[in-house]
Amino acid sequence: SPVVQSRSESPRKILKKYYVITIGKCTGVFWDEWDRVSSLIKRVPGARYKGFSTRNEAVEYYLDAKNKGLVRVVRDPGDDALFGPIRDAM
C-alpha cells in the first residue's frame, strides 16, 4: 500500500539486513527490520548484537562466537511464553 507523507517529512527507508545476536532472549542470525529484532535484546544486561549486509558474513560471525563460547541466552521468568523454549533459542 502507498505511503502518504507530509511535505515536512523526509522519506524513511526501512532497511532489512542480517542481525547476529550473541547475547539475548534468542540468539542466532536474523533477517528482518531492526524494530522487530530489537525485542530480542531489550532489557538484556550485556546484550550483544551486530548488523551485516550479507548472510555469509553474519553466519560466519555467529559460528565463530558460538565456537568461542560467547553465545548466551538470557531469560527472565515468563520469557519462554513470549520467545519459545530456551532449548530452541540457540
WOJORA-V996407 format. One record per residue. RES is the residue in one letter. OMEGA is omega as a letter, one per 20 degrees, with the letter a starting at -180 (none if undefined). D_LAST is the distance of its C-alpha to the last C-alpha in Angstrom with 1 decimal. Layout:
BEGIN
((RES/OMEGA/D_LAST) (RES/OMEGA/D_LAST))
END
This chain:
BEGIN
((S/a/35.6) (P/r/37.6) (V/r/36.7) (V/a/39.8) (Q/r/40.2) (S/a/43.1) (R/a/45.0) (S/a/43.6) (E/r/40.0) (S/r/38.5) (P/r/36.2) (R/r/32.6) (K/r/30.3) (I/a/26.9) (L/r/24.9) (K/r/21.7) (K/r/19.7) (Y/r/16.3) (Y/r/14.2) (V/r/11.5) (I/r/9.7) (T/r/8.9) (I/a/9.8) (G/r/9.7) (K/r/9.4) (C/a/6.3) (T/r/5.1) (G/r/6.3) (V/a/9.9) (F/r/11.9) (W/a/15.6) (D/r/17.6) (E/a/20.1) (W/a/19.2) (D/r/20.6) (R/a/17.8) (V/a/14.9) (S/r/16.4) (S/a/15.9) (L/r/12.2) (I/a/13.8) (K/r/17.1) (R/r/18.3) (V/r/15.5) (P/r/17.5) (G/r/16.8) (A/r/14.4) (R/r/13.8) (Y/r/13.9) (K/r/16.1) (G/r/17.8) (F/r/18.9) (S/r/21.5) (T/r/20.3) (R/a/17.3) (N/r/18.1) (E/a/18.1) (A/a/14.8) (V/r/13.1) (E/r/15.2) (Y/a/14.3) (Y/a/10.5) (L/r/11.1) (D/r/13.8) (A/a/11.9) (K/r/9.3) (N/r/12.5) (K/r/14.2) (G/a/11.9) (L/a/11.6) (V/a/7.9) (R/r/7.8) (V/r/7.1) (V/a/10.7) (R/r/12.2) (D/r/15.9) (P/a/17.8) (G/a/17.7) (D/a/14.4) (D/r/13.1) (A/a/16.1) (L/a/15.3) (F/a/11.6) (G/a/11.1) (P/a/10.1) (I/a/7.6) (R/r/6.8) (D/a/5.7) (A/a/3.8) (M/none/0.0))
END
